[in-house]
């Protein structure tokens, strides 16, 4: 397993070993011992999966307030996404900065997004299946978001025409979002 640092500390790209032959391939997408040896000690308690039929589907930017915050380990089973993590930790030197990484069925990369980050992704091909682990349960009362198109964040999304849920259309701006991460 290889851990690749991004321009924001703690947001990590995970590349697992892939063994292929004429039949296809095999990879361990998560092995607690390997992750622990790499210094990743989050205790994941739930797996989530989302399917997006259309390219240009944006889900996010989502996070939960501090007392219910989630670390996420995101991967793509089929298709491809542009995955984004935004640092919302107010005392962080990278506060307001973001990382964008392509995760796909073919590159088999994963993105580790720790607590204190808003997360979202845009599908870049149709019929994309995303799976992610979390280390805390969903909490409706702590669920928050930031509008995907925030001009202060200036995220370089790969699509200009996007598909959004009703909820994701009305998130506040980065500067107006409810945020208790110090």
N, C-alpha and C positions, 0 to 999 in steps of 0.2 A: 504494500500500500504506500502511496506517495501523497504527502500533504504539501499543497502549493499555497503559499501566502499570497494575499491580495494587497491592494494599496491601503486597506483598512485592517489593522491588527484584529485578530479574533474571527474575522470572516475568512474561511478557509475553503479551498477547492480540494476535494478528496478524489484521488484516482486509485481505484482498486486494481489489483492484478487481474488480467483477463486472459483466459486460456482458451484458445480456439483451435478447431480442426475442421475437417470436411463436414461435420454435423452441425456446427455452429460455435457457440462459446459457453463458458462458465465463468462466473465471477462471484465472489462473496461480497455482497453490497454492504453488509454490516457484520463485523466480527468484534465483539466487545473487547477481547484481549488485544487485537491489533490496534483498535482505536485508543485503548488505554495506554498502550506502549507509545503511541504517537502523541500522548498528552491530552487526548479528548476523552473526558471522563463523564460526560453528561449521561444521565440515566433516562433513556428514552422509554416512555410508557404507553405510547399510542402511535399507530400508523394511520395516515390519512391518504386518500387517493382522490384525484379530480380528473375529469375527462372534459376536454374542450373540443367541440366538433369543428370549429372554424379557426383559421389563422387570424391573428389580430385580437384574440380574446385576452383581455387583461383582467387578472385577479389581483386585487390589492390597491393600494399599499396597506397591509394589515399589521396590527400588533395588539397585544394585550397589555394593560397597565401593569406596573411593576410587580404587584403582589400576585399576579397570575401570569406573568410573562413566560414566553415559550422560547426555547432553543429549537431550531428546526434543522433537519438534515434532509435536503431536497434532492430528488433525482427524477429523471425522465425514463419511463418504461418504453413508450413509443412516441415518436414525433420529436419536437424540439421546442425549447423556450428560451427567452432572454430573461434570466432571473436577476432580480434587483434586491439589494439590501441597503437600507438607508440608516445611518447612525443617528439615533434620536437621544443619545445620552448627552445631556446638556453640558456636563463637565469634560467631555471627551475632546481631545484635540482634533478629532475628525467629525465632530458634531455637524450634521447637515450634509456630510459627504455621502456618496453612494458608490457601490460596486455593482457592475453588471457583467454577468457571465452567461455564455451560451451553454446550456445543458441539453444533451440530446441522447436519443437512443443509440446513436453511433459513437459518440465520444465517451459515454458511460461515466461522465464526471458527476460528482455530487457537490452541493454547496452547503457548508455548515454556517448557519446564521444564528449567532448567540442572542440571548436576551438583550434588550436595549436597541433593537433594530426593527424598523418597519420592513415588511417583505411584500414583494409583488412579482408577478411574472406576466410576460406577454407570449402567447403561442406564436411561433413563426411558421408553422406548417399546420394543416388540418389534422384532425383526429389525434390529438396529443393527450397522452396519459401521464400524469405526474403523481408521484408517490413521495410522501415525506413523513418522517418521524418527528415527534415532539416530546419534550420532557415535562410538559404540564398539560392538563386537560383544558378543553375549550371552556371559556367563561364568558357567557353572554354579557353580563354586567360590566366586564372589564374589556370587552371587545372595542377596539378603536381603529381609525384609519386616517390616511392622508390622501388627498386627491392625487391621482396618478400623474396629472399634467401640471403639477405645481411649478410655477415659473421660477421660484427661488431655488428649487432643487435642480431644475433644468436636466432632467433625466433624458438621455438619448435613446428613447424607445425605438425599436426597429420598424414600427408601423405608424402611419399617420391616421389611418381609418381603423378605429378600434371598436370592440364589442365589450360592453360593461354591464354588470348587474345594476339593478336600481340602487342598491346600497352603495356600490363603488362610484356611482355618478355624483353622489352628494357629500363625499367626505370633505372635511375642511382643509384649508391650506396647511402647509408645514408649520407656519408661524402661529396659526390659530388652533392647531390640534391639541386635544387634551393629552398632556404628556407629563408623567410623574417620574421620569428617569432623570436622576441628578447627574 
